[in-house]
Amino acid sequence: MPGTRHVTLASETDLQGFRSACRALVAGRTPPEAVTWQVASPDGPHPHPHGPARVDGVVAKLLVPRAFVDICGRAILHRDPGRLALLYRLLWRLQHDPRARDMEDADWQAARRCSDEVARAIERMQSSLRFETVPIAAPAGAPLAPSWHVAWYEPEHRIVEPVATFFAERFPSMRWGLLTPDGCARWDGEHLRYARGVSLEGDPDPAKLAATWQRVAAAFEAGESGVSAKPVPDPARPRPRVTEAATQPNQPDPTLEEPTSLEDLAQALDRCRECPLGELATQGVPGEGPRRARLMFVGEQPGDQEDLKGRPFVGPAGQLLDRAFRELGWPRDKVYVTNAVKHFKFELRGKRRIHKTPAQQEMAACLHWLESEIALVRPEALVALGATAARQLMGTAVPVMRERGHWLKRRDGLRVLITLHPSALLRADPEDRDAAYAAWLADLRAAAGYFAQRGAA
């Protein structure tokens, strides 16, 4: 078709090349139907391993749910030749069609099916490998070369690298080799290296296995074309111990350490899957402000704009909060603003994503992130913007309309000022908005002392 873009990846599992090509295609506004995907011949020249990241000087920033990144990393290992087109089509729609964020969408289901099939194939291969002890012939007069543990396997999908990484971490002191038609791997106790696949016709009896490994080992030693090295996690690093709590709903992931900085917390939020919201949102939205702010404002959850930009209070409600800060004479950069729930919960109405109140179990799953934020910032007082924030901070339901403008005390002694969320003012009838805004400012003035004394940082 006219204007078709042909993309050639370095290999069938070239995830970095695929990501880079996607950025270039999105930057060039190239729709999925105008792209054809292919893979370089093993014997031909390979494209740059990471491909072009720019189109006409533009770099595309791709906004996708974390679930897409996880699925993409596995689905690209699938043998389905249409997987690359599927993943790019879903990626394109995530940039242009809010309905694509519905996990029941047909493209989501197809991508998840590929990912799940690859995950099951990896588990089967890890549990099915049987290693044989194979000696390596030494040159005449040389000491006897050490033996290797070698296994042969024909995987359902192109999963040599994740399986090899698993064994390098699990058996760091063992010298082993892995032979498959897709590729071969070798771990010598220090380096994990890969080479082209080999064929073993018939049953891989020990003699045939030894002869094949002799040829592959020689190729590794000679550094022939097709042999490459890939990083492997430090095998000396203790592997996290997964406890039974990991399978219980709404429990913190025991493999994650308590964040020791706001930066650590922001990264952990993107990985969080303690409730379903993390799968659907574009990204986690951490708080923002000085590390030692005297006053912390806590809202309900990110909205549509916050979800896309990864920053709190940047949508219409945030603009109203900024207006209040200006009229009260409170510098925005002297307060810490955050949300009780860290991912955007929504429902689709046409092409729009409409805010949906978090469920109690979702609030409970997110509570430890808010408490970690409070522990890291160590504010002198908190402002609860709305019922969800008040409940999270106080540990019980708070009648906001009755308590608004009043200070309550948490069990840890921190004072909490109760008031409305600014979005409540935006929903008020037009003729009532001025009066509602004035009453809201009066609530907030109860915190003026935290600015009048010595600033808020």
C-alpha positions as CSV (number, residue, x, y, z in Angstrom):
1,M,0.0,0.0,0.0
2,P,1.2,3.6,-0.6
3,G,3.2,5.0,2.3
4,T,3.8,1.6,3.9
5,R,6.6,1.6,6.5
6,H,8.8,-1.6,6.6
7,V,10.3,-2.3,10.0
8,T,13.1,-4.9,10.3
9,L,14.1,-6.1,13.7
10,A,17.5,-7.7,14.5
11,S,15.9,-10.9,15.7
12,E,12.5,-12.5,16.5
13,T,12.9,-11.4,20.2
14,D,14.4,-8.0,19.6
15,L,12.3,-6.2,22.3
16,Q,14.5,-3.1,22.4
17,G,14.4,-2.7,18.6
18,F,10.6,-3.1,18.7
19,R,10.2,-0.5,21.4
20,S,12.4,2.0,19.5
21,A,10.6,1.3,16.2
22,C,7.3,1.9,18.0
23,R,8.4,5.3,19.3
24,A,9.5,6.3,15.8
25,L,6.3,5.1,14.2
26,V,4.1,6.9,16.8
27,A,6.2,10.1,16.4
28,G,5.7,9.8,12.6
29,R,1.9,9.3,13.1
30,T,2.1,6.0,11.3
31,P,-1.1,3.9,11.8
32,P,-0.8,0.2,12.3
33,E,-2.3,-0.6,8.9
34,A,0.6,1.2,7.2
35,V,3.3,-0.9,8.9
36,T,4.8,-4.3,7.9
37,W,7.1,-6.1,10.3
38,Q,9.9,-8.5,9.5
39,V,13.1,-9.9,11.0
40,A,16.6,-9.7,9.6
41,S,18.1,-12.9,8.2
42,P,20.6,-14.5,10.6
43,D,23.2,-14.4,7.9
44,G,22.5,-10.9,6.6
45,P,23.3,-7.5,7.9
46,H,21.5,-6.6,11.1
47,P,19.8,-3.3,11.7
48,H,21.0,-1.2,14.6
49,P,20.0,-3.1,17.7
50,H,17.9,-0.3,19.0
51,G,16.6,1.2,15.7
52,P,15.8,4.9,15.1
53,A,14.1,6.7,18.0
54,R,13.4,9.9,16.1
55,V,11.3,10.9,13.2
56,D,12.0,14.4,11.8
57,G,13.7,15.3,15.1
58,V,10.6,14.3,17.2
59,V,10.9,11.8,20.0
60,A,7.6,10.1,21.0
61,K,6.8,9.6,24.6
62,L,4.5,6.6,24.8
63,L,1.9,6.6,27.6
64,V,0.8,3.0,28.3
65,P,-0.4,1.1,31.4
66,R,2.3,-0.9,33.1
67,A,0.4,-4.0,32.2
68,F,1.1,-3.4,28.6
69,V,4.9,-3.2,29.2
70,D,4.7,-6.6,31.1
71,I,2.6,-8.3,28.5
72,C,4.8,-6.9,25.6
73,G,8.0,-8.4,27.2
74,R,6.5,-11.9,27.1
75,A,4.3,-11.7,24.0
76,I,7.2,-10.9,21.7
77,L,8.6,-14.3,22.6
78,H,5.5,-16.0,21.1
79,R,5.8,-17.8,17.8
80,D,2.7,-16.2,16.3
81,P,4.0,-14.2,13.3
82,G,1.2,-11.6,13.9
83,R,2.2,-10.7,17.4
84,L,4.3,-7.6,16.4
85,A,1.4,-6.2,14.4
86,L,-1.0,-6.9,17.3
87,L,1.2,-5.3,19.9
88,Y,1.8,-2.2,17.8
89,R,-1.9,-1.9,17.0
90,L,-2.8,-2.0,20.7
91,L,0.0,0.5,21.5
92,W,-1.4,2.8,18.8
93,R,-4.9,2.6,20.1
94,L,-3.7,3.3,23.7
95,Q,-2.4,6.6,22.4
96,H,-5.5,7.6,20.6
97,D,-8.5,5.7,21.9
98,P,-9.5,5.6,25.6
99,R,-11.6,2.6,24.9
100,A,-8.4,0.6,24.3
101,R,-7.8,0.8,28.1
102,D,-10.6,-1.6,28.7
103,M,-8.9,-4.9,29.6
104,E,-11.9,-6.8,28.0
105,D,-11.0,-5.2,24.6
106,A,-10.3,-7.9,22.0
107,D,-6.7,-6.7,21.3
108,W,-5.9,-6.8,25.1
109,Q,-7.3,-10.3,25.3
110,A,-5.2,-11.5,22.3
111,A,-2.0,-9.9,23.7
112,R,-2.7,-11.3,27.2
113,R,-3.3,-14.8,25.6
114,C,0.1,-14.6,23.9
115,S,1.7,-13.5,27.1
116,D,0.1,-16.2,29.2
117,E,1.0,-18.9,26.8
118,V,4.6,-17.8,26.9
119,A,4.6,-17.7,30.7
120,R,3.3,-21.2,30.8
121,A,5.9,-22.4,28.3
122,I,8.7,-20.9,30.4
123,E,7.4,-22.7,33.5
124,R,7.2,-26.0,31.6
125,M,10.7,-25.7,30.3
126,Q,12.1,-24.8,33.6
127,S,10.6,-27.8,35.2
128,S,11.3,-30.2,32.3
129,L,15.0,-29.7,31.6
130,R,17.1,-32.7,32.2
131,F,20.9,-32.0,32.3
132,E,23.5,-34.7,31.2
133,T,27.1,-34.5,32.3
134,V,29.2,-34.0,29.2
135,P,33.0,-33.8,29.2
136,I,34.8,-31.4,26.9
137,A,37.8,-32.9,25.1
138,A,41.1,-31.1,26.0
139,P,43.9,-30.5,23.6
140,A,46.7,-33.1,23.6
141,G,48.9,-32.7,26.6
142,A,46.5,-30.3,28.3
143,P,44.9,-31.1,31.7
144,L,41.5,-32.7,31.6
145,A,38.9,-30.1,30.8
146,P,36.0,-29.8,33.3
147,S,32.7,-31.4,32.6
148,W,29.6,-29.5,31.6
149,H,26.0,-30.1,32.4
150,V,24.1,-29.9,29.1
151,A,20.4,-30.1,28.3
152,W,18.4,-30.3,25.0
153,Y,14.9,-28.9,24.6
154,E,12.5,-27.9,21.9
155,P,10.5,-25.0,23.4
156,E,7.0,-24.1,22.2
157,H,8.1,-20.4,22.0
158,R,11.3,-18.4,21.8
159,I,12.1,-18.5,25.5
160,V,15.7,-19.5,25.7
161,E,16.8,-16.2,27.2
162,P,14.4,-16.0,30.2
163,V,14.9,-19.7,31.0
164,A,18.7,-19.3,30.8
165,T,18.6,-16.3,33.1
166,F,16.5,-18.3,35.5
167,F,19.1,-21.1,35.7
168,A,22.0,-18.7,35.9
169,E,20.4,-17.1,39.0
170,R,19.4,-20.5,40.5
171,F,22.6,-22.4,39.8
172,P,25.4,-19.8,39.8
173,S,28.2,-22.2,40.6
174,M,27.3,-24.8,38.0
175,R,28.8,-24.8,34.5
176,W,25.9,-25.6,32.1
177,G,24.8,-25.4,28.5
178,L,21.4,-25.3,26.9
179,L,20.7,-26.5,23.3
180,T,17.6,-25.6,21.4
181,P,16.6,-25.1,17.8
182,D,16.1,-21.4,18.6
183,G,19.4,-20.7,20.3
184,C,22.0,-22.1,22.6
185,A,23.1,-20.7,26.0
186,R,26.2,-21.2,28.1
187,W,26.8,-20.2,31.7
188,D,30.4,-20.6,32.9
189,G,29.9,-19.3,36.4
190,E,30.5,-15.7,35.4
191,H,29.0,-14.9,32.0
192,L,25.8,-15.9,30.2
193,R,26.4,-16.1,26.5
194,Y,24.2,-17.1,23.5
195,A,24.7,-18.6,20.1
196,R,22.6,-19.8,17.2
197,G,20.4,-22.8,17.6
198,V,21.2,-26.4,16.6
199,S,19.3,-29.4,15.4
200,L,19.2,-32.8,17.0
201,E,17.3,-35.3,14.9
202,G,15.8,-38.2,16.7
203,D,16.3,-38.8,20.4
204,P,19.1,-36.8,22.0
205,D,21.1,-39.7,23.4
206,P,24.2,-38.9,25.5
207,A,26.6,-39.5,22.6
208,K,24.7,-37.2,20.2
209,L,24.3,-34.6,23.0
210,A,28.1,-34.7,23.7
211,A,29.0,-34.4,20.1
212,T,26.7,-31.5,19.5
213,W,27.9,-29.7,22.6
214,Q,31.5,-30.1,21.5
215,R,30.7,-28.1,18.3
216,V,28.7,-25.5,20.1
217,A,31.3,-25.1,22.8
218,A,34.0,-24.6,20.1
219,A,31.9,-21.9,18.6
220,F,31.6,-20.2,22.0
221,E,35.3,-20.4,22.6
222,A,36.1,-19.0,19.1
223,G,33.6,-16.2,19.4
224,E,32.1,-17.0,16.0
225,S,29.4,-14.9,14.4
226,G,26.2,-15.3,16.2
227,V,27.7,-15.6,19.7
228,S,26.7,-12.8,22.0
229,A,26.7,-11.9,25.7
230,K,23.7,-10.7,27.7
231,P,23.6,-9.3,31.2
232,V,22.4,-11.5,34.0
233,P,21.3,-10.4,37.5
234,D,24.1,-10.8,40.1
235,P,23.8,-14.5,41.1
236,A,25.3,-13.6,44.5
237,R,22.4,-11.3,45.3
238,P,19.9,-13.0,47.6
239,R,16.7,-13.9,45.8
240,P,13.6,-12.5,47.5
241,R,11.7,-15.0,49.6
242,V,8.0,-15.1,48.6
243,T,5.7,-15.9,51.5
244,E,2.1,-17.1,51.5
245,A,1.0,-13.5,52.0
246,A,1.9,-12.7,48.4
247,T,-1.1,-14.7,47.2
248,Q,-3.6,-12.9,49.6
249,P,-5.6,-10.0,48.2
250,N,-4.7,-6.4,49.3
251,Q,-1.5,-7.5,51.0
252,P,1.7,-5.6,50.3
253,D,4.1,-7.5,48.0
254,P,6.6,-9.1,50.4
255,T,9.3,-9.0,47.7
256,L,9.3,-5.2,47.8
257,E,11.2,-3.3,50.5
258,E,9.7,-0.3,52.3
259,P,10.7,2.7,50.2
260,T,13.5,4.8,51.7
261,S,13.0,7.8,49.5
262,L,10.3,9.6,47.6
263,E,12.0,8.5,44.4
264,D,11.9,4.8,45.5
265,L,8.2,5.2,46.3
266,A,7.4,6.7,42.9
267,Q,9.1,3.7,41.2
268,A,7.4,1.2,43.4
269,L,4.0,2.7,42.6
270,D,4.4,1.9,38.9
271,R,5.0,-1.8,39.9
272,C,2.2,-2.0,42.4
273,R,-0.5,-4.6,41.5
274,E,-2.0,-5.0,45.0
275,C,-5.4,-4.1,43.5
276,P,-6.8,-4.1,39.9
277,L,-6.3,-0.3,39.4
278,G,-2.5,-0.7,38.7
279,E,-3.3,-2.8,35.6
280,L,-5.5,-0.3,34.0
281,A,-3.9,3.0,34.8
282,T,-1.2,4.6,32.6
283,Q,1.1,5.0,35.6
284,G,1.2,5.5,39.3
285,V,0.9,9.1,40.5
286,P,3.1,9.9,43.5
287,G,2.9,13.1,45.5
288,E,4.8,16.3,44.7
289,G,6.4,18.9,46.8
290,P,9.3,19.5,49.2
291,R,10.6,16.7,51.3
292,R,10.1,18.6,54.5
293,A,6.8,20.4,53.8
294,R,5.0,21.4,56.9
295,L,1.6,20.9,55.4
296,M,0.5,17.9,53.2
297,F,-2.7,18.1,51.1
298,V,-4.3,14.7,50.4
299,G,-6.9,14.3,47.7
300,E,-8.9,11.2,46.6
301,Q,-7.2,9.8,43.5
302,P,-5.6,11.0,40.2
303,G,-7.9,12.1,37.5
304,D,-7.6,11.7,33.7
305,Q,-4.9,14.4,33.3
306,E,-3.0,13.3,36.3
307,D,-3.0,9.7,35.0
308,L,-1.5,10.8,31.7
309,K,1.0,13.3,33.1
310,G,2.1,11.3,36.2
311,R,1.6,14.4,38.4
312,P,-1.0,15.2,41.1
313,F,-3.5,18.0,40.9
314,V,-2.8,19.2,37.3
315,G,-6.4,18.9,36.0
316,P,-9.4,21.2,36.6
317,A,-9.5,20.4,40.4
318,G,-5.8,21.1,40.7
319,Q,-6.2,24.4,38.9
320,L,-8.9,25.4,41.4
321,L,-6.6,24.4,44.3
322,D,-3.8,26.5,42.7
323,R,-6.2,29.5,42.6
324,A,-7.0,29.0,46.3
325,F,-3.3,28.9,47.1
326,R,-2.7,32.1,45.2
327,E,-5.6,34.0,46.9
328,L,-4.5,32.7,50.3
329,G,-0.9,33.7,49.6
330,W,0.4,30.1,50.0
331,P,3.2,29.2,47.6
332,R,2.3,25.9,45.8
333,D,6.0,24.9,46.0
334,K,5.9,25.1,49.8
335,V,3.3,22.4,50.3
336,Y,3.2,18.7,49.5
337,V,0.2,17.5,47.5
338,T,-0.8,13.9,47.0
339,N,-3.7,11.5,46.8
340,A,-5.0,8.7,49.0
341,V,-5.2,6.3,46.1
342,K,-2.3,6.3,43.6
343,H,-3.9,5.0,40.4
344,F,-6.8,6.4,38.3
345,K,-10.0,4.5,38.5
346,F,-12.4,5.2,35.7
347,E,-15.3,4.0,33.5
348,L,-15.5,4.6,29.8
349,R,-18.3,6.7,28.3
350,G,-17.8,6.9,24.6
351,K,-14.2,8.1,24.2
352,R,-14.1,9.7,27.7
353,R,-12.6,8.2,30.9
354,I,-14.9,9.2,33.7
355,H,-13.8,9.3,37.3
356,K,-15.1,6.4,39.5
357,T,-14.9,6.4,43.3
358,P,-12.3,3.8,44.6
359,A,-13.8,0.8,46.4
360,Q,-12.9,0.2,50.0
361,Q,-10.6,-2.8,49.1
362,E,-8.7,-0.5,46.7
363,M,-8.4,2.1,49.3
364,A,-7.1,-0.5,51.8
365,A,-4.6,-1.8,49.3
366,C,-3.2,1.7,48.8
367,L,-3.1,2.9,52.4
368,H,0.5,1.7,53.1
369,W,1.7,3.9,50.2
370,L,0.1,7.0,51.7
371,E,1.5,6.2,55.1
372,S,5.0,5.7,53.6
373,E,4.7,9.1,52.0
374,I,3.7,10.7,55.3
375,A,6.6,9.0,57.0
376,L,9.1,10.3,54.4
377,V,7.8,13.8,54.2
378,R,7.1,14.1,57.9
379,P,4.6,17.0,57.7
380,E,3.4,18.8,60.8
381,A,-0.2,18.7,59.7
382,L,-2.4,17.2,57.0
383,V,-5.4,18.6,55.0
384,A,-8.0,16.0,53.9
385,L,-9.7,17.0,50.7
386,G,-12.9,15.0,50.6
387,A,-14.4,11.9,52.2
388,T,-11.9,9.4,50.7
389,A,-8.9,11.3,51.9
390,A,-10.5,11.8,55.3
391,R,-11.2,8.1,55.7
392,Q,-7.7,7.1,54.7
393,L,-6.1,9.5,57.1
394,M,-8.4,8.9,60.1
395,G,-9.0,5.2,59.7
396,T,-12.7,5.6,59.8
397,A,-15.5,7.3,57.9
398,V,-15.7,11.0,58.5
399,P,-18.9,13.1,58.1
400,V,-17.1,15.8,55.9
401,M,-20.0,18.3,55.8
402,R,-20.2,18.3,59.6
403,E,-16.5,18.4,60.3
404,R,-15.4,20.7,57.5
405,G,-13.1,23.5,58.7
406,H,-12.3,21.5,61.9
407,W,-9.1,19.9,63.0
408,L,-9.2,16.2,64.0
409,K,-6.3,14.2,65.5
410,R,-4.9,10.9,64.2
411,R,-3.8,8.1,66.4
412,D,-0.2,9.1,65.7
413,G,-0.9,12.6,66.9
414,L,-0.9,14.4,63.6
415,R,-3.6,17.0,63.1
416,V,-5.9,16.7,60.1
417,L,-8.0,19.6,58.7
418,I,-11.2,18.3,57.1
419,T,-12.7,20.0,54.0
420,L,-14.1,19.4,50.6
421,H,-12.3,18.2,47.5
422,P,-12.1,21.0,44.9
423,S,-13.9,18.8,42.4
424,A,-17.0,19.1,44.6
425,L,-17.0,22.8,43.9
426,L,-16.7,22.2,40.2
427,R,-19.8,20.0,40.3
428,A,-21.9,22.6,42.2
429,D,-24.7,24.5,40.4
430,P,-23.3,27.6,38.7
431,E,-25.3,30.0,40.8
432,D,-23.9,28.4,44.0
433,R,-20.2,28.2,43.0
434,D,-19.1,31.6,44.3
435,A,-20.6,31.0,47.7
436,A,-19.2,27.4,47.8
437,Y,-15.7,28.6,46.9
438,A,-15.8,31.3,49.6
439,A,-16.8,28.8,52.2
440,W,-14.1,26.4,51.1
441,L,-11.5,29.2,51.4
442,A,-12.7,29.8,54.9
443,D,-12.0,26.1,55.7
444,L,-8.5,26.3,54.3
445,R,-7.7,29.5,56.3
446,A,-7.7,27.3,59.4
447,A,-4.2,26.1,58.2
448,A,-2.8,29.6,57.7
449,G,-0.7,29.4,60.8
450,Y,1.6,26.9,59.0
451,F,2.5,29.6,56.6
452,A,2.5,32.7,58.8
453,Q,5.1,31.4,61.3
454,R,8.2,30.4,59.2
455,G,7.1,29.2,55.8
456,A,6.1,25.7,54.9
457,A,9.4,24.1,54.1
